[in-house]
Amino acid sequence: MAAEFVLNVLYAEAAKEDLMIDVTSARIQTVIRHHKIHHRQERYGAHTTEIIARTCEREIHINHGGTLHAGENLKELLALRPPICRGGYK
């Protein structure tokens, strides 16, 4: 699972930086297929979220597609921030 390792490293690095977020509603085929299989579920919306972590040297773009909304995706990323960054701005 090299891809999962790389994603975890990107998350950890992005969590340390200044963040921007872009949210788009979209028809996501995997979510549509999931809805057809699981008729009774809490969420039916499909969302795409792009989180951009920016420094002077680089940008890290993380794209999410699924039923979680932007706030939930961002909360997951912010939980990875070092404790000194959680209390406010860097």
N, C-alpha and C positions, 0 to 999 in steps of 0.2 A: 504494500500500500504506500508506494512512494508519493503518489499524488496527495494522499491524506496528510503525510508528513509535511510536504511543502505547504499545504493549506494551513496547517497548524502554525508553522513558522511565520507565514504571512500574517495570520491573525495576531500572533504575539507582537510582531513588529508594528503592525498597523495600530494596535491598541495604544501604543506609546505616543502616537503622533496626533497632530491636529486633524480633525475629521470633518468631512462634508458628506452629505447624503442626498441621493436622488431616488425618487420613488415613481414607479410607473405601474399602471394597471395593464395587464396583458393576458392573453389567452395562452396558457402554458399547457402544452400537450400532456405532460406527465401528470399535472394536477387534474386535468379533465379525465384522463384514464382512471386515476385514483377515485374520483367522484363516482364514476360508473360502477366501480367494484364495491365501494363502501357508501351505500346510499344514505345511511344515517350517520351523520357526523356533525360536529359543531361548526365547522368552517367550510364555506364553499367558495370564498373569494380566492383569486390568484393574484399574487403581487410579485413584482420584481423590485429589488432594492440594490442600488449600487452604492457602496461605501468607499470613499476615497480618502486615504490617509496621505497627507502632503507634508513633505519636509523641503528644505532648500535643495537637497540632493536628488530626491526621487518622489514618485507617486506610487502608491499601492492601490490598485482597484480590486475590490471584492464584490462579486455579483451574487445575489441570492435570487432564487426563483422558487416559489412555493406558497403555502398558505399563511406563513408568518408575515406580519406587517413590519414596516421599517423600524418601529420602536423596539420590537422584539429582537430583530436582527442586530440592532445597535446595542441593546442591553447585553446580548451575548458577547459582543466584542468588548464593551466597556468593562465587563467582569474580568477581563484578562489584563486590564491596566495595572501597573504597579501601584501599591497603596498610596504613594506620594502624589500620583496623578489623579486619584479618584476624588479628592476633596475640592478641586477647583481647577483653574487654568494653570498651564505650565508657565 
